[in-house]
Amino acid sequence: MSLKDLLPPGSLEELEARVHDNVSAPERSGGELIIACPVCGKKHPYRSSDPFRPFCSERCKLIDLGEWASDNRVIEGEALEDDEDAELADSADLSGRSVPSDD
């Protein structure tokens, strides 16, 4: 199953178009592909061996992850699954309940 199978029809194409509109065209220097970091905009070589690609550093990679984790970045559309456990936890009155011990 691919990402395209999980998204509503046309969503992947729209997402790709928005990404390509916001990204500058890559350059080449000495045979290497030079891209701009999606977070800070710094130009750097794009290498398959780079653990932080497409970001320029671990810092930028973590900033981007934090944006997704805090819901500052989202993919528009309906939720794929309902999180029933979260709904139950939000609606349950758990005060006064004790947690079982591992004895």
Secondary structure, 3 states (H helix, E strand, C coil): CCHHHHCCCCHHHHHHHHHHHHCCCCEEECCEEEEECCCCCCEEEECCCCCCCCCCCHHHHHHHHHHHHCCCCCCCCCCCCCCHHHHHHHHCCCCCCCCCCCC
